[in-house]
Amino acid sequence: MWFPRLGAERLLRVQRLEPDTPLAVMDEVRNAQVISSLSAAAQAAGLHLGQPVRDAHAMCAHLVTRHRNAPAEAAFLTALRRWAGKFSPWVAEEAPDGLVIDLSGCAHLFGGEEALLRVVEADCADLGLSVRMGLADTLGAAWALARHAGQGAAPDRSGDAIQQEARATRSRAARRRPVPGVQAVSVAAGMIAAPGQSYGALAGLPVAALRLDADTVAQLGRLGLRRIGDLLGQPRAGLARRFGTGLVMRLDQAMGSAPEPVSPARPPDHFAVRMTMPEPIGLESDLLAAIDRMLPVLCDRLRAKGRGLRTLRLEAHRTDQAAEVVTLGLARPSAEPDRIRPLLAMKLGQIDAGFGIDMLRIAALQTEPVHDRTMVGHREAGRAVAERLAANTALDDLIGKLGARVGLEAITRLHPASSHIPEKTQKTLAAAWSEPARDWPAPPGPRPLLLWRPEPVHAPDAPQMPARFRWRGRDRDLGEATGPERIAPEWWLDDPNWRSGVRDYWVVTTAQGERLWLFYAHGGTMSSGWFCQGAFA
């Protein structure tokens, strides 16, 4: 199954645009914006894939363009793979816009192969998707029929056409064998090759249908080998010697001489446990007793897969068909019931039991791999380090308990940042999703305990430290000054706070006992002057 307009039709669905909207999805290739997908209306206007966007706008005045979102397209193709599971359990993705389905023993459930293709076409029409299908004995033949059925083999250049060749060449060309027709059944948007008829179905298709690279296709075209039937009559040794074994392998795969099994996508791991009660319960002690029986089972499954729980959901299904749901996040992935149970106990007060709870379900919404954080020394040393790291979970447990109350996103920690600008030397990260900072780089000079936005200081406009200045409505007398430390702005960024140019910072101790951080701005696009930015302990 090939979806030739997957990117554009996905956007038509997501953005709720009209089906007849001329839409083009643009991608950046070699610093140029080109079209990667087109809607049916845009293609009817004469646009084509790989066309520069500026040329497309010139040809279609009402063209709507959107940037390509490759991860979203991959997720959409994964959703289509799950939908295609209704036809066969053996479904694989053919990135970026196709699906491969092994229909062995499944077609008769839908009334035959032709009826099955009609069902697929009807479902895709309901989804607003264009689809082309190919059904054959081999994966290579089905791929060729889906993408190239009904296409002729175009010459590599205009001078390669047989009508424009020399007279002697035309006399030899008259004795060539006619190209056999495509022995396949056409069903709407799909082509079905009869069993054992792959040769006849593929002979008239272009050599690009063998999934060859563009250079190999061009070389074959210059030699006059433009159809698959032309290749099948050539000596295999000569083809392999001139074009490599890849061409011969693709031929064998298409004809069934070389195996090419379909590898279905592995289903994602799903971790959940459920307990049905013989009688409805409503006390917190009863809920905890049920959780004590369910959590070890869930954690055992997680440990068997080397995973740790990061986000958990507890569902309490009541007798009146309503459900109470609470979500819990952990500061560090864990598969230990003793660490998860206290956090769940804090959430039980949010559950309204109503007339009773008759079913509990715990599901892992998000998991992460759990492994040793370090491996050092010989076996005993590594074991000691692992035990020490595993035992140091007090901070993580504290973050998890606070996060259960106020939310994990409200708990943050500071990390060093690579910048010489004083107010940019640290960054704020979520504590649950970051490690504690180990080594803070030493600053080139003293830094204040409190840092604020620069406040103006009334003093003479000169780079020398004044003996007396006025700040926050009070006069200060200079007691001692250390400096200056010159800090220049980041010239590659236009920071509005640093448009005053280079700064000379001073550590100032006033006669009143205050230790302040003052600087003199030499003036850039703004006027120069004195400012106060912080205070020491």
Helices and strands as residue ranges (DSSP letters): H 6-14, E 23-29, E 32-38, H 40-44, H 53-59, E 64-67, H 70-84, E 91-94, E 98-101, G 107-110, H 113-127, E 133-135, H 139-148, G 158-160, G 162-164, H 167-173, E 184-187, E 190-193, H 198-202, G 207-210, H 214-222, H 228-232, H 236-243, H 245-255, E 272-281, H 284-304, E 307-318, E 323-334, H 337-347, G 348-350, E 357-369, H 379-391, H 394-406, G 408-410, E 412-416, G 422-424, E 426-430, G 431-433, E 450-457, E 468-471, E 474-487, G 496-498, E 503-510, E 515-521, E 529-535
